[in-house]
């Protein structure tokens, strides 16, 4: 049961940070999104995001910070095996399924719904 509690707390704190960026600091959604992805990437670069995932489970893997984590994690893993070329291929290898799903479902949504305007 404690994994659910900590997933809720950690995920909620990540979302709270994003909401504060929007409301208090008046950042645009694009700036907030970029900041959260870069934060996840930096935390993974310093080796801090994987322990957070081990501790909080979905509370750390569901928010957008996990995308930055996945980019850096894949790049570093492939760089160890393939050098500088692995940095580029590793980022896309780990995140390609999510990116592809976003494109496909975005396209389907655009076909099914009409924008207000």
PELINVEN-V548264 format. One record per backbone hydrogen bond with DSSP energy under -0.5 kcal/mol. CO is the residue of the C=O (numbers start at 1). NH is the residue of the N-H. E is the energy in kcal/mol with one decimal. If there is no record, write none. Layout:
# PELINVEN-V548264
CO_NH_E + CO_NH_E
This chain:
# PELINVEN-V548264
1_4_-0.7 + 1_5_-1.5 + 2_6_-2.7 + 3_7_-2.1 + 4_8_-2.2 + 5_9_-2.4 + 6_10_-2.8 + 7_11_-2.3 + 8_12_-2.1 + 9_13_-2.3 + 10_14_-2.2 + 11_15_-2.3 + 12_16_-2.5 + 13_17_-2.3 + 14_18_-1.9 + 15_19_-2.5 + 16_20_-2.7 + 17_21_-1.9 + 18_22_-1.5 + 19_23_-2.9 + 20_24_-2.1 + 20_25_-1.6 + 21_27_-2.4 + 28_32_-2.5 + 29_33_-2.7 + 30_34_-2.4 + 31_35_-2.5 + 32_36_-2.4 + 33_37_-2.3 + 34_38_-2.5 + 35_39_-2.4 + 36_40_-2.2 + 37_41_-2.2 + 38_42_-2.8 + 39_43_-2.6 + 40_44_-1.9 + 41_45_-2.4 + 42_46_-1.9 + 43_48_-3.3 + 43_49_-0.9 + 44_47_-1.5 + 48_52_-1.0 + 49_53_-2.3 + 50_54_-2.5 + 51_55_-1.9 + 52_56_-3.1 + 53_57_-2.4 + 56_59_-2.1 + 57_60_-2.0 + 57_61_-1.3 + 58_62_-2.0 + 63_66_-1.9 + 64_67_-1.4 + 64_68_-1.0 + 65_69_-1.8 + 66_70_-2.6 + 67_71_-2.3 + 68_72_-2.2 + 69_73_-2.8 + 70_74_-2.5 + 71_75_-2.1 + 72_76_-2.8 + 73_77_-2.1 + 74_78_-2.3 + 75_79_-2.1 + 76_80_-1.6 + 77_81_-0.9 + 78_82_-3.3 + 79_83_-1.6 + 82_85_-0.7 + 83_86_-0.7 + 83_87_-0.7 + 84_87_-0.6 + 84_88_-0.8 + 85_89_-2.1 + 86_90_-2.6 + 87_91_-1.3 + 88_92_-1.3 + 89_93_-2.1 + 90_94_-1.7 + 91_95_-1.3 + 92_96_-1.4 + 95_99_-2.4 + 96_100_-2.7 + 97_101_-2.3 + 98_102_-2.1 + 99_103_-2.1 + 100_104_-2.7 + 101_105_-2.8 + 102_106_-1.9 + 103_107_-2.2 + 104_108_-2.4 + 105_109_-2.5 + 106_110_-2.1 + 107_111_-1.8 + 108_112_-2.1 + 109_113_-2.1
